[in-house]
Amino acid sequence: MSGGIAYVYDPKDKLEQLSNLDTFELEKLEIEEDVDELKLLEKTT
């Protein structure tokens, strides 16, 4: 699989240290439009 997006709730900020970063990239969700879209997806599922 390639080109996918996954959102991970990581309140303790430990995902990066527990992950094999050779297989994917991590980015913080900082753009307000993206945050709003994720909140909308959460409400509709």
A tleap script that builds the chain and sets N, CA, C and O, in Angstrom:
source leaprc.protein.ff14SB
mol = sequence {
  NMET SER GLY GLY ILE ALA TYR VAL TYR ASP
  PRO LYS ASP LYS LEU GLU GLN LEU SER ASN
  LEU ASP THR PHE GLU LEU GLU LYS LEU GLU
  ILE GLU GLU ASP VAL ASP GLU LEU LYS LEU
  LEU GLU LYS THR CTHR
}
set mol.1.N position { 0.844 -1.173 0.000 }
set mol.1.CA position { 0.000 0.000 0.000 }
set mol.1.C position { 0.890 1.237 0.000 }
set mol.1.O position { 1.920 1.273 0.673 }
set mol.2.N position { 0.491 2.229 -0.746 }
set mol.2.CA position { 1.244 3.476 -0.734 }
set mol.2.C position { 0.280 4.641 -0.873 }
set mol.2.O position { -0.827 4.492 -1.390 }
set mol.3.N position { 0.707 5.778 -0.414 }
set mol.3.CA position { -0.097 6.982 -0.554 }
set mol.3.C position { -1.235 7.097 0.432 }
set mol.3.O position { -2.068 7.993 0.298 }
set mol.4.N position { -1.299 6.231 1.406 }
set mol.4.CA position { -2.378 6.289 2.382 }
set mol.4.C position { -2.080 7.271 3.498 }
set mol.4.O position { -0.939 7.688 3.698 }
set mol.5.N position { -3.127 7.630 4.217 }
set mol.5.CA position { -3.002 8.506 5.374 }
set mol.5.C position { -3.637 7.809 6.564 }
set mol.5.O position { -4.715 7.226 6.452 }
set mol.6.N position { -2.970 7.873 7.688 }
set mol.6.CA position { -3.522 7.338 8.934 }
set mol.6.C position { -3.384 8.405 10.008 }
set mol.6.O position { -2.359 9.080 10.103 }
set mol.7.N position { -4.413 8.545 10.803 }
set mol.7.CA position { -4.381 9.477 11.921 }
set mol.7.C position { -4.244 8.668 13.200 }
set mol.7.O position { -4.977 7.703 13.416 }
set mol.8.N position { -3.302 9.066 14.046 }
set mol.8.CA position { -3.037 8.332 15.280 }
set mol.8.C position { -3.139 9.294 16.455 }
set mol.8.O position { -2.485 10.337 16.481 }
set mol.9.N position { -3.960 8.932 17.417 }
set mol.9.CA position { -4.056 9.700 18.657 }
set mol.9.C position { -2.901 9.267 19.549 }
set mol.9.O position { -2.832 8.112 19.967 }
set mol.10.N position { -1.999 10.190 19.837 }
set mol.10.CA position { -0.780 9.877 20.579 }
set mol.10.C position { -0.559 10.925 21.672 }
set mol.10.O position { 0.363 11.734 21.569 }
set mol.11.N position { -1.391 10.922 22.716 }
set mol.11.CA position { -1.304 11.973 23.730 }
set mol.11.C position { 0.005 11.973 24.517 }
set mol.11.O position { 0.388 13.001 25.074 }
set mol.12.N position { 0.688 10.843 24.569 }
set mol.12.CA position { 1.957 10.773 25.302 }
set mol.12.C position { 3.159 11.002 24.391 }
set mol.12.O position { 4.303 10.947 24.844 }
set mol.13.N position { 2.902 11.259 23.101 }
set mol.13.CA position { 3.951 11.567 22.124 }
set mol.13.C position { 5.047 10.492 22.100 }
set mol.13.O position { 6.236 10.809 22.132 }
set mol.14.N position { 4.636 9.229 22.044 }
set mol.14.CA position { 5.590 8.117 22.047 }
set mol.14.C position { 5.634 7.348 20.731 }
set mol.14.O position { 6.473 6.463 20.561 }
set mol.15.N position { 4.751 7.672 19.810 }
set mol.15.CA position { 4.678 6.899 18.568 }
set mol.15.C position { 6.004 6.906 17.813 }
set mol.15.O position { 6.441 5.868 17.318 }
set mol.16.N position { 6.634 8.053 17.724 }
set mol.16.CA position { 7.878 8.142 16.957 }
set mol.16.C position { 8.949 7.214 17.514 }
set mol.16.O position { 9.624 6.530 16.745 }
set mol.17.N position { 9.118 7.176 18.804 }
set mol.17.CA position { 10.173 6.329 19.385 }
set mol.17.C position { 9.829 4.844 19.331 }
set mol.17.O position { 10.712 3.998 19.467 }
set mol.18.N position { 8.559 4.526 19.134 }
set mol.18.CA position { 8.134 3.124 19.077 }
set mol.18.C position { 7.960 2.610 17.646 }
set mol.18.O position { 7.545 1.469 17.443 }
set mol.19.N position { 8.278 3.451 16.652 }
set mol.19.CA position { 7.991 3.112 15.256 }
set mol.19.C position { 9.250 2.878 14.441 }
set mol.19.O position { 10.323 3.386 14.764 }
set mol.20.N position { 9.099 2.099 13.378 }
set mol.20.CA position { 10.149 1.923 12.384 }
set mol.20.C position { 9.938 2.997 11.323 }
set mol.20.O position { 9.121 2.823 10.419 }
set mol.21.N position { 10.658 4.088 11.425 }
set mol.21.CA position { 10.447 5.231 10.545 }
set mol.21.C position { 11.014 5.024 9.144 }
set mol.21.O position { 10.930 5.926 8.310 }
set mol.22.N position { 11.588 3.856 8.871 }
set mol.22.CA position { 12.014 3.534 7.509 }
set mol.22.C position { 10.816 3.176 6.639 }
set mol.22.O position { 10.927 3.150 5.413 }
set mol.23.N position { 9.682 2.902 7.255 }
set mol.23.CA position { 8.524 2.433 6.500 }
set mol.23.C position { 7.442 3.490 6.303 }
set mol.23.O position { 6.533 3.290 5.497 }
set mol.24.N position { 7.519 4.603 7.017 }
set mol.24.CA position { 6.521 5.662 6.857 }
set mol.24.C position { 7.046 6.964 7.452 }
set mol.24.O position { 8.070 6.981 8.135 }
set mol.25.N position { 6.333 8.047 7.185 }
set mol.25.CA position { 6.685 9.365 7.712 }
set mol.25.C position { 5.649 9.800 8.735 }
set mol.25.O position { 4.463 9.497 8.605 }
set mol.26.N position { 6.105 10.504 9.739 }
set mol.26.CA position { 5.195 11.077 10.730 }
set mol.26.C position { 5.135 12.586 10.551 }
set mol.26.O position { 6.155 13.238 10.326 }
set mol.27.N position { 3.943 13.125 10.651 }
set mol.27.CA position { 3.757 14.573 10.617 }
set mol.27.C position { 2.722 14.935 11.660 }
set mol.27.O position { 1.733 14.223 11.837 }
set mol.28.N position { 2.944 16.033 12.347 }
set mol.28.CA position { 1.940 16.512 13.297 }
set mol.28.C position { 0.827 17.197 12.525 }
set mol.28.O position { 1.067 17.841 11.504 }
set mol.29.N position { -0.374 17.053 13.018 }
set mol.29.CA position { -1.542 17.668 12.405 }
set mol.29.C position { -1.626 19.104 12.909 }
set mol.29.O position { -2.065 19.344 14.034 }
set mol.30.N position { -1.207 20.062 12.079 }
set mol.30.CA position { -1.112 21.451 12.519 }
set mol.30.C position { -1.962 22.412 11.700 }
set mol.30.O position { -2.315 23.486 12.187 }
set mol.31.N position { -2.295 22.052 10.479 }
set mol.31.CA position { -3.082 22.947 9.633 }
set mol.31.C position { -4.534 22.882 10.083 }
set mol.31.O position { -5.119 21.801 10.146 }
set mol.32.N position { -5.115 24.029 10.396 }
set mol.32.CA position { -6.462 24.080 10.962 }
set mol.32.C position { -7.497 23.405 10.069 }
set mol.32.O position { -8.419 22.766 10.575 }
set mol.33.N position { -7.363 23.536 8.749 }
set mol.33.CA position { -8.303 22.891 7.823 }
set mol.33.C position { -8.245 21.371 7.956 }
set mol.33.O position { -9.275 20.702 7.888 }
set mol.34.N position { -7.052 20.829 8.145 }
set mol.34.CA position { -6.902 19.385 8.325 }
set mol.34.C position { -7.507 18.931 9.652 }
set mol.34.O position { -8.138 17.877 9.728 }
set mol.35.N position { -7.312 19.728 10.685 }
set mol.35.CA position { -7.891 19.410 11.994 }
set mol.35.C position { -9.413 19.386 11.886 }
set mol.35.O position { -10.059 18.479 12.409 }
set mol.36.N position { -9.984 20.380 11.210 }
set mol.36.CA position { -11.437 20.448 11.035 }
set mol.36.C position { -11.960 19.251 10.243 }
set mol.36.O position { -13.003 18.690 10.578 }
set mol.37.N position { -11.236 18.862 9.194 }
set mol.37.CA position { -11.650 17.714 8.381 }
set mol.37.C position { -11.639 16.428 9.211 }
set mol.37.O position { -12.548 15.606 9.101 }
set mol.38.N position { -10.622 16.263 10.029 }
set mol.38.CA position { -10.541 15.073 10.876 }
set mol.38.C position { -11.678 15.049 11.895 }
set mol.38.O position { -12.254 13.992 12.153 }
set mol.39.N position { -11.999 16.186 12.468 }
set mol.39.CA position { -13.115 16.254 13.418 }
set mol.39.C position { -14.427 15.889 12.729 }
set mol.39.O position { -15.266 15.206 13.316 }
set mol.40.N position { -14.607 16.340 11.489 }
set mol.40.CA position { -15.814 16.012 10.736 }
set mol.40.C position { -15.879 14.509 10.448 }
set mol.40.O position { -16.938 13.897 10.588 }
set mol.41.N position { -14.767 13.923 10.053 }
set mol.41.CA position { -14.719 12.479 9.802 }
set mol.41.C position { -15.050 11.690 11.065 }
set mol.41.O position { -15.743 10.674 11.011 }
set mol.42.N position { -14.556 12.162 12.186 }
set mol.42.CA position { -14.806 11.478 13.450 }
set mol.42.C position { -16.299 11.487 13.792 }
set mol.42.O position { -16.831 10.498 14.297 }
set mol.43.N position { -16.960 12.589 13.518 }
set mol.43.CA position { -18.383 12.712 13.830 }
set mol.43.C position { -19.249 11.853 12.918 }
set mol.43.O position { -20.312 11.392 13.333 }
set mol.44.N position { -18.810 11.632 11.686 }
set mol.44.CA position { -19.638 10.926 10.706 }
set mol.44.C position { -19.390 9.422 10.674 }
set mol.44.O position { -20.062 8.704 9.933 }
set mol.45.N position { -18.445 8.940 11.458 }
set mol.45.CA position { -18.182 7.495 11.454 }
set mol.45.C position { -18.536 6.863 12.771 }
set mol.45.O position { -18.376 5.654 12.939 }
savepdb mol mol.pdb
quit
